[in-house]
Amino acid sequence: QVQLVESGGGLVQAGGSLRLSCAASVSMFSLYDMGWYRQSPGKQRELVALISSSDSPWYGDPAKGRFTIARDNAKKMVYLQMNRVEPEDTAVYLCYARREREYWGQGTQVIVSA
């Protein structure tokens, strides 16, 4: 069973920074692709960033140049550093894990004020 617990969300002003964390309760963490999705009211769930088991990152267009994803296999953690945030980044951010099956956490709310 995979459990993902996010933290680090909150209220931030536009132009500011925020760091999201995800703690994974799973064996063989290093074999999982990990990532972050976000969900806004009225919008489809969107893949923000992904980091493969081989530590290769991928970013969706909204994240390119502003967000950085990283993982710590020893701590079973994945992070999303969000810089120069915009009101459009307001969403619930969900941690994601994939290995044969997909898993999502409950999410952490990020609110960016103008």
DSSP file (Angstrom, degrees, kcal/mol; ACC not computed):
  #  RESIDUE AA STRUCTURE BP1 BP2  ACC     N-H-->O    O-->H-N    N-H-->O    O-->H-N    TCO  KAPPA ALPHA  PHI   PSI    X-CA   Y-CA   Z-CA
    1    1 A Q              0   0    0      0, 0.0     2,-0.5     0, 0.0    26,-0.1   0.000 360.0 360.0 360.0 134.4    0.0    0.0    0.0
    2    2 A V        -     0   0    0     24,-0.1     2,-0.4    95,-0.0    24,-0.2  -0.887 360.0-173.7-105.6 128.3    1.3    3.4   -1.0
    3    3 A Q  E     -A   25   0A   0     22,-1.5    22,-3.3    -2,-0.5     2,-0.5  -0.984   1.9-170.0-121.7 133.7    0.6    6.5    1.2
    4    4 A L  E     -A   24   0A   0     -2,-0.4   102,-0.6   100,-0.2     2,-0.5  -0.986   0.6-171.3-124.8 126.3    1.5   10.0    0.1
    5    5 A V  E     -A   23   0A   0     18,-2.3    18,-2.7    -2,-0.5     2,-0.2  -0.964   8.3-158.1-124.9 117.5    1.3   12.9    2.5
    6    6 A E  E     +A   22   0A   0     -2,-0.5     2,-0.3    16,-0.2    16,-0.2  -0.565  15.9 166.6 -92.2 155.0    1.8   16.4    1.3
    7    7 A S  E     +A   21   0A   0     14,-2.2    14,-2.7    -2,-0.2   101,-0.1  -0.966  42.2  67.2-154.3 166.8    2.7   19.5    3.3
    8    8 A G        +     0   0    0     -2,-0.3    11,-0.3     1,-0.3    14,-0.1   0.353  62.1 132.0 103.0  -5.6    3.9   23.0    2.7
    9    9 A G        +     0   0    0     12,-0.1     2,-0.3    84,-0.1    -1,-0.3  -0.188  23.2 113.7 -71.8 172.2    0.9   24.6    1.1
   10   10 A G  E     -d  110   0B   0     99,-0.8   101,-2.8    98,-0.1     2,-0.5  -0.989  64.3 -40.0 160.2-163.3   -0.5   27.9    2.3
   11   11 A L  E     +d  111   0B   0     -2,-0.3     2,-0.3    99,-0.2   101,-0.2  -0.834  55.0 167.7 -99.7 130.3   -1.1   31.5    1.3
   12   12 A V  E     -d  112   0B   0     99,-2.7   101,-2.5    -2,-0.5     2,-0.2  -0.988  33.0-114.4-141.8 148.2    1.6   33.3   -0.6
   13   13 A Q  E >   -d  113   0B   0     -2,-0.3     3,-2.3    99,-0.2    72,-0.2  -0.515  46.5 -87.5 -80.6 150.6    1.7   36.6   -2.5
   14   14 A A  T 3  S+     0   0    0     99,-2.7    72,-0.2     1,-0.3    -1,-0.1  -0.303 117.4  28.9 -55.3 136.7    2.3   36.7   -6.2
   15   15 A G  T 3  S+     0   0    0     70,-3.0    69,-0.5     1,-0.3    -1,-0.3   0.259 101.7 109.7  92.8 -12.0    6.0   36.7   -7.0
   16   16 A G    <   -     0   0    0     -3,-2.3    69,-2.1    69,-0.2     2,-0.3  -0.051  63.1-113.9 -86.0-169.9    6.8   34.8   -3.9
   17   17 A S        -     0   0    0     66,-0.2     2,-0.3    67,-0.2    66,-0.2  -0.893  23.2-179.2-130.2 157.0    8.0   31.3   -3.3
   18   18 A L  E     - B   0  82A   0     64,-2.4    64,-3.5    -2,-0.3     2,-0.5  -0.983  15.1-147.9-152.9 145.1    6.7   28.1   -1.7
   19   19 A R  E     - B   0  81A   0     -2,-0.3     2,-0.3   -11,-0.3    62,-0.2  -0.967  12.6-161.0-121.9 118.5    8.2   24.7   -1.1
   20   20 A L  E     - B   0  80A   0     60,-2.8    60,-2.3    -2,-0.5     2,-0.3  -0.728   6.8-162.6 -94.6 145.9    5.9   21.7   -1.1
   21   21 A S  E     -AB   7  79A   0    -14,-2.7   -14,-2.2    -2,-0.3     2,-0.4  -0.942   7.2-164.0-127.6 150.3    6.9   18.4    0.4
   22   22 A C  E     -AB   6  78A   0     56,-1.9    56,-1.8    -2,-0.3     2,-0.6  -0.979   5.8-157.6-136.3 122.3    5.6   14.9    0.0
   23   23 A A  E     -AB   5  77A   0    -18,-2.7   -18,-2.3    -2,-0.4     2,-0.5  -0.877  14.3-154.1 -99.4 126.3    6.4   12.0    2.3
   24   24 A A  E     -A    4   0A   0     52,-2.6     2,-0.9    -2,-0.6   -20,-0.2  -0.860  11.5-159.5-106.6 129.9    5.9    8.6    0.8
   25   25 A S  E     +A    3   0A   0    -22,-3.3   -22,-1.5    -2,-0.5     2,-0.3  -0.851  52.3 111.6-103.9  95.5    5.2    5.5    2.8
   26   26 A V    >   -     0   0    0     -2,-0.9     3,-0.5   -24,-0.2     2,-0.2  -0.981  63.8-116.6-163.3 145.9    6.2    2.8    0.4
   27   27 A S  T 3  S+     0   0    0     -2,-0.3     4,-0.1     1,-0.2    -2,-0.0  -0.599  98.8  22.8 -85.5 156.3    8.9    0.2    0.0
   28   28 A M  T >  S+     0   0    0     -2,-0.2     3,-2.0     1,-0.1     4,-0.3   0.886  73.3 168.7  57.0  42.5   11.3    0.5   -2.9
   29   29 A F  G X   +     0   0    0     -3,-0.5     3,-2.1     1,-0.3    -2,-0.1   0.852  67.3  65.5 -53.2 -38.7   10.6    4.2   -3.2
   30   30 A S  G 3  S+     0   0    0      1,-0.3    -1,-0.3    43,-0.1    -2,-0.1   0.677  94.3  60.0 -64.1 -16.1   13.5    4.7   -5.6
   31   31 A L  G <  S+     0   0    0     -3,-2.0     2,-0.3    -4,-0.1    -1,-0.3   0.528  90.0  91.4 -88.1  -6.0   11.7    2.6   -8.2
   32   32 A Y  S <  S-     0   0    0     -3,-2.1     2,-0.4    -4,-0.3    67,-0.2  -0.684  73.5-132.3 -92.6 140.0    8.8    4.9   -8.4
   33   33 A D  E     -E   98   0B   0     65,-2.5    65,-2.4    -2,-0.3     2,-0.3  -0.751  34.2-161.0 -76.6 137.7    8.3    7.8  -10.7
   34   34 A M  E     +EF  97  51B   0     17,-2.8    17,-3.6    -2,-0.4     2,-0.3  -0.884  19.1 144.9-124.4 154.2    7.1   10.7   -8.5
   35   35 A G  E     -EF  96  50B   0     61,-2.4    61,-2.5    -2,-0.3     2,-0.4  -0.959  38.4-103.8-167.1-174.3    5.4   13.9   -9.3
   36   36 A W  E     -EF  95  49B   0     13,-2.7    12,-2.8    -2,-0.3    13,-1.6  -0.998  23.9-176.1-132.2 129.6    3.0   16.7   -8.6
   37   37 A Y  E     -EF  94  47B   0     57,-2.8    57,-2.6    -2,-0.4     2,-0.3  -0.747  11.8-150.8-108.3 164.6   -0.5   17.3  -10.0
   38   38 A R  E     -EF  93  46B   0      8,-2.4     8,-2.9    -2,-0.3     2,-0.4  -0.995   4.4-160.8-138.4 151.1   -2.7   20.2   -9.3
   39   39 A Q  E     -E   92   0B   0     53,-2.4    53,-2.5    -2,-0.3     6,-0.1  -0.987   7.8-177.7-133.5 122.3   -6.5   20.6   -9.2
   40   40 A S    >   -     0   0    0     -2,-0.4     3,-2.2     4,-0.3    51,-0.1  -0.880  43.4 -86.5-115.1 151.9   -8.4   23.8   -9.5
   41   41 A P  T 3  S+     0   0    0      0, 0.0     3,-0.1     0, 0.0    -1,-0.0  -0.316 114.6   9.0 -56.4 130.1  -12.2   24.2   -9.3
   42   42 A G  T 3  S+     0   0    0      1,-0.3     2,-0.3    -2,-0.0    -3,-0.0   0.487 112.6  99.5  80.5   1.5  -13.7   23.8  -12.7
   43   43 A K  S <  S-     0   0    0     -3,-2.2    -1,-0.3     1,-0.0    -3,-0.1  -0.852  76.4-104.8-120.7 156.9  -10.4   22.6  -14.3
   44   44 A Q        -     0   0    0     -2,-0.3    -4,-0.3     1,-0.1     2,-0.1  -0.421  48.9 -90.0 -72.8 152.1   -9.0   19.2  -15.1
   45   45 A R        -     0   0    0     -6,-0.1     2,-0.4    -2,-0.1    -6,-0.2  -0.447  51.0-153.3 -61.5 134.2   -6.4   17.7  -12.9
   46   46 A E  E     -F   38   0B   0     -8,-2.9    -8,-2.4    -2,-0.1     2,-0.6  -0.935  14.6-128.1-122.5 132.8   -3.1   18.9  -14.4
   47   47 A L  E     +F   37   0B   0     -2,-0.4   -10,-0.3   -10,-0.2     3,-0.1  -0.691  27.6 178.0 -77.9 120.3    0.4   17.3  -14.2
   48   48 A V  E     -     0   0B   0    -12,-2.8    12,-3.0    -2,-0.6     2,-0.3   0.911  60.0 -15.4 -89.5 -51.2    2.8   20.0  -13.0
   49   49 A A  E     -FG  36  59B   0    -13,-1.6   -13,-2.7    10,-0.2    -1,-0.4  -0.992  54.6-162.9-156.8 153.0    6.1   18.1  -12.7
   50   50 A L  E     -FG  35  58B   0      8,-2.6     8,-2.6    -2,-0.3     2,-0.4  -0.991   3.3-163.9-139.6 144.2    7.4   14.6  -12.7
   51   51 A I  E     -FG  34  57B   0    -17,-3.6   -17,-2.8    -2,-0.3    19,-0.1  -0.987  22.1-137.0-131.2 125.2   10.7   13.1  -11.7
   52   52 A S    >   -     0   0    0      4,-2.5     3,-2.1    -2,-0.4   -19,-0.1  -0.144  28.2-102.6 -76.9 170.5   11.5    9.6  -12.9
   53   53 A S  T 3  S+     0   0    0      1,-0.3   -21,-0.1   -22,-0.2    -1,-0.1   0.751 126.0  56.2 -63.1 -22.5   13.0    6.8  -10.9
   54   54 A S  T 3  S-     0   0    0      2,-0.1    -1,-0.3   -23,-0.1    -2,-0.1   0.240 123.6-107.3 -93.7  13.2   16.3    7.6  -12.7
   55   55 A D  S <  S+     0   0    0     -3,-2.1    -2,-0.1     1,-0.2    16,-0.1   0.732  70.3 145.7  74.1  24.5   16.0   11.2  -11.4
   56   56 A S        -     0   0    0      2,-0.0    -4,-2.5     0, 0.0    -1,-0.2  -0.846  38.0-144.0 -95.4 123.0   15.1   12.8  -14.8
   57   57 A P  E     -G   51   0B   0      0, 0.0     2,-0.3     0, 0.0    -6,-0.2  -0.540  15.8-172.1 -89.6 153.7   12.7   15.7  -14.4
   58   58 A W  E     -G   50   0B   0     -8,-2.6    -8,-2.6    -2,-0.2     2,-0.4  -0.991   7.6-161.5-137.4 142.0    9.8   16.8  -16.6
   59   59 A Y  E     -G   49   0B   0     -2,-0.3   -10,-0.2   -10,-0.2     2,-0.1  -0.977  15.9-129.9-129.2 138.8    7.8   20.0  -16.4
   60   60 A G    >>  -     0   0    0    -12,-3.0     3,-1.5    -2,-0.4     4,-1.3  -0.407  42.6 -98.0 -72.7 161.8    4.4   21.0  -17.6
   61   61 A D  T 34 S+     0   0    0      1,-0.3     3,-0.5     2,-0.2    -1,-0.1   0.865 122.0  54.6 -53.7 -42.4    4.3   24.4  -19.4
   62   62 A P  T 34 S+     0   0    0      0, 0.0    -1,-0.3     0, 0.0   -14,-0.1   0.780 112.4  45.4 -64.1 -21.9    3.1   26.4  -16.4
   63   63 A A  T X> S+     0   0    0     -3,-1.5     4,-2.8   -15,-0.3     3,-2.1   0.687  81.9 115.5 -94.3 -19.7    6.0   25.1  -14.3
   64   64 A K  T 3< S+     0   0    0     -4,-1.3     4,-0.1    -3,-0.5   -15,-0.0  -0.272  89.4   3.3 -59.9 128.3    8.8   25.5  -16.8
   65   65 A G  T 34 S+     0   0    0      2,-0.3    -1,-0.3     1,-0.1    -2,-0.1   0.324 132.2  56.2  82.9  -9.0   11.4   28.1  -15.6
   66   66 A R  T <4 S+     0   0    0     -3,-2.1    17,-1.6     1,-0.2     2,-0.3   0.689  96.9  53.3-122.4 -35.8    9.6   28.6  -12.3
   67   67 A F  E  <  -C   82   0A   0     -4,-2.8     2,-0.4    15,-0.2    -2,-0.3  -0.750  56.8-163.0-108.7 152.6    9.2   25.3  -10.5
   68   68 A T  E     -C   81   0A   0     13,-2.2    13,-3.1    -2,-0.3     2,-0.4  -0.994   5.0-157.2-134.7 128.9   11.8   22.7   -9.6
   69   69 A I  E     +C   80   0A   0     -2,-0.4     2,-0.3    11,-0.2    11,-0.2  -0.835  19.0 167.7-103.6 143.3   11.1   19.1   -8.6
   70   70 A A  E     -C   79   0A   0      9,-1.7     9,-3.1    -2,-0.4     2,-0.3  -0.977  17.0-152.3-148.9 159.2   13.5   17.0   -6.6
   71   71 A R  E     -C   78   0A   0     -2,-0.3     2,-0.5     7,-0.2     7,-0.2  -0.962   8.9-157.1-135.0 153.6   13.5   13.7   -4.7
   72   72 A D  E  >> -C   77   0A   0      5,-2.8     5,-2.0    -2,-0.3     4,-1.1  -0.903   8.5-172.9-128.5 100.3   15.4   12.3   -1.8
   73   73 A N  T  45S+     0   0    0     -2,-0.5   -43,-0.1     1,-0.2   -44,-0.1   0.845  83.5  57.6 -66.7 -33.6   15.3    8.5   -2.0
   74   74 A A  T  45S+     0   0    0      1,-0.2    -1,-0.2     2,-0.1   -45,-0.0   0.872 117.2  34.0 -65.0 -35.4   16.9    8.0    1.4
   75   75 A K  T  45S-     0   0    0     -3,-0.4    -1,-0.2     2,-0.1    -2,-0.2   0.503 105.7-126.4 -95.8  -5.9   14.2   10.0    3.1
   76   76 A K  T  <5 +     0   0    0     -4,-1.1   -52,-2.6     1,-0.2     2,-0.3   0.942  64.5 136.8  57.9  49.3   11.4    8.9    0.7
   77   77 A M  E   < -BC  23  72A   0     -5,-2.0    -5,-2.8   -54,-0.2     2,-0.4  -0.918  40.6-165.0-127.1 149.9   10.5   12.5    0.0
   78   78 A V  E     -BC  22  71A   0    -56,-1.8   -56,-1.9    -2,-0.3     2,-0.3  -0.994  14.2-162.6-132.8 144.3    9.7   14.5   -3.1
   79   79 A Y  E     -BC  21  70A   0     -9,-3.1    -9,-1.7    -2,-0.4     2,-0.4  -0.873  15.4-158.3-126.8 153.7    9.7   18.3   -3.2
   80   80 A L  E     -BC  20  69A   0    -60,-2.3   -60,-2.8    -2,-0.3     2,-0.6  -0.918  10.7-160.6-131.9 108.9    8.3   21.0   -5.4
   81   81 A Q  E     -BC  19  68A   0    -13,-3.1   -13,-2.2    -2,-0.4     2,-0.6  -0.800  11.0-163.7 -87.6 120.1   10.0   24.3   -5.2
   82   82 A M  E     +BC  18  67A   0    -64,-3.5   -64,-2.4    -2,-0.6     2,-0.3  -0.924  10.8 178.3-111.9 116.6    7.7   27.0   -6.5
   83   83 A N        +     0   0    0    -17,-1.6   -66,-0.2    -2,-0.6   -67,-0.1  -0.819  61.7  13.9-115.2 155.8    9.2   30.4   -7.4
   84   84 A R  S    S-     0   0    0    -69,-0.5    -1,-0.2    -2,-0.3   -67,-0.2   0.920  85.7-163.3  49.1  50.9    7.6   33.5   -8.9
   85   85 A V        -     0   0    0    -69,-2.1   -70,-3.0    -3,-0.3   -69,-0.2  -0.261   6.0-154.7 -68.3 155.2    4.2   32.1   -8.2
   86   86 A E    >   -     0   0    0    -72,-0.2     3,-2.6   -71,-0.1     4,-0.3  -0.868  32.0-106.4-126.7 156.9    1.2   33.6   -9.9
   87   87 A P  G >  S+     0   0    0      0, 0.0     3,-1.8     0, 0.0    25,-0.3   0.831 118.7  65.9 -53.4 -30.5   -2.5   33.7   -8.9
   88   88 A E  G 3  S+     0   0    0      1,-0.3    -3,-0.0     3,-0.0     0, 0.0   0.636  88.2  68.3 -67.8 -12.3   -3.1   31.1  -11.6
   89   89 A D  G <   +     0   0    0     -3,-2.6    -1,-0.3     2,-0.0     2,-0.2   0.534  69.8 121.1 -82.6  -5.9   -1.0   28.7   -9.5
   90   90 A T    <   +     0   0    0     -3,-1.8     2,-0.3    -4,-0.3    21,-0.2  -0.414  42.3 105.8 -60.3 123.9   -3.8   28.6   -6.9
   91   91 A A  E    S- H   0 110B   0     19,-1.9    19,-2.8    -2,-0.2     2,-0.6  -0.970  76.8 -80.5-178.8 170.0   -4.9   25.0   -6.6
   92   92 A V  E     -EH  39 109B   0    -53,-2.5   -53,-2.4    -2,-0.3     2,-0.5  -0.880  46.4-147.1 -89.0 125.5   -4.8   21.9   -4.5
   93   93 A Y  E     -EH  38 108B   0     15,-2.9    15,-2.0    -2,-0.6     2,-0.5  -0.846  13.2-162.8-101.6 126.3   -1.4   20.2   -5.2
   94   94 A L  E     -E   37   0B   0    -57,-2.6   -57,-2.8    -2,-0.5     2,-0.2  -0.903  15.9-129.8-114.4 133.0   -1.4   16.5   -5.1
   95   95 A C  E     -E   36   0B   0     -2,-0.5    10,-2.1   -59,-0.2     2,-0.4  -0.529  28.6-159.0 -75.2 147.1    1.6   14.2   -4.7
   96   96 A Y  E     -EI  35 104B   0    -61,-2.5   -61,-2.4     8,-0.2     2,-0.4  -0.979  13.7-174.8-135.9 140.2    1.8   11.4   -7.3
   97   97 A A  E     -EI  34 103B   0      6,-2.2     6,-2.4    -2,-0.4     2,-0.4  -0.992   5.3-171.7-135.0 144.2    3.5    8.1   -7.5
   98   98 A R  E     +EI  33 102B   0    -65,-2.4   -65,-2.5    -2,-0.4     4,-0.2  -0.974  26.4 134.7-143.1 125.2    3.7    5.6  -10.3
   99   99 A R  S    S-     0   0    0      2,-2.4     2,-2.0    -2,-0.4   -67,-0.1  -0.579  96.7 -36.9-163.0 100.6    5.0    2.1  -10.6
  100  100 A E  S    S+     0   0    0     -2,-0.1     2,-0.3     0, 0.0    -2,-0.0  -0.161 140.7  41.4  69.8 -42.9    2.7   -0.3  -12.4
  101  101 A R  S    S-     0   0    0     -2,-2.0    -2,-2.4     2,-0.0     2,-0.4  -0.850  84.8-121.6-125.6 165.9   -0.2    1.6  -10.6
  102  102 A E  E     -I   98   0B   0     -2,-0.3     2,-0.3    -4,-0.2    -4,-0.2  -0.846  24.7-174.5-110.6 146.4   -0.8    5.2   -9.9
  103  103 A Y  E     -I   97   0B   0     -6,-2.4    -6,-2.2    -2,-0.4     2,-0.3  -0.988   4.5-166.5-138.8 146.4   -1.3    6.8   -6.5
  104  104 A W  E     -I   96   0B   0     -2,-0.3  -100,-0.2    -8,-0.2    -8,-0.2  -0.969  15.2-133.7-130.3 148.3   -2.3   10.3   -5.3
  105  105 A G        -     0   0    0    -10,-2.1  -100,-0.2    -2,-0.3     3,-0.1  -0.227  36.1 -99.2 -83.8-174.9   -2.1   12.0   -2.0
  106  106 A Q        -     0   0    0   -102,-0.6  -101,-0.1     1,-0.2   -12,-0.1   0.734  65.7-124.5 -80.7 -23.5   -4.9   14.0   -0.5
  107  107 A G        -     0   0    0   -103,-0.2     2,-0.4   -15,-0.0   -13,-0.2  -0.065   8.5-114.0 103.2 158.3   -3.3   17.3   -1.5
  108  108 A T  E     - H   0  93B   0    -15,-2.0   -15,-2.9  -101,-0.1     2,-0.3  -1.000  31.3-119.9-132.4 134.9   -2.2   20.6    0.0
  109  109 A Q  E     - H   0  92B   0     -2,-0.4   -99,-0.8   -17,-0.2     2,-0.5  -0.554  24.0-170.2 -81.5 132.6   -3.9   23.9   -0.8
  110  110 A V  E     -dH  10  91B   0    -19,-2.8   -19,-1.9    -2,-0.3     2,-0.5  -0.990   2.9-174.6-119.2 125.7   -1.9   26.7   -2.4
  111  111 A I  E     -d   11   0B   0   -101,-2.8   -99,-2.7    -2,-0.5     2,-0.6  -0.981   5.4-164.9-122.8 122.9   -3.4   30.1   -2.6
  112  112 A V  E     -d   12   0B   0     -2,-0.5     2,-0.3   -25,-0.3   -99,-0.2  -0.925  10.0-152.8-109.9 118.7   -1.6   32.9   -4.4
  113  113 A S  E      d   13   0B   0   -101,-2.5   -99,-2.7    -2,-0.6    -2,-0.0  -0.669 360.0 360.0 -92.3 146.0   -2.9   36.3   -3.8
  114  114 A A              0   0    0     -2,-0.3    -1,-0.1  -101,-0.2  -101,-0.1   0.476 360.0 360.0 -74.9 360.0   -2.5   39.1   -6.4
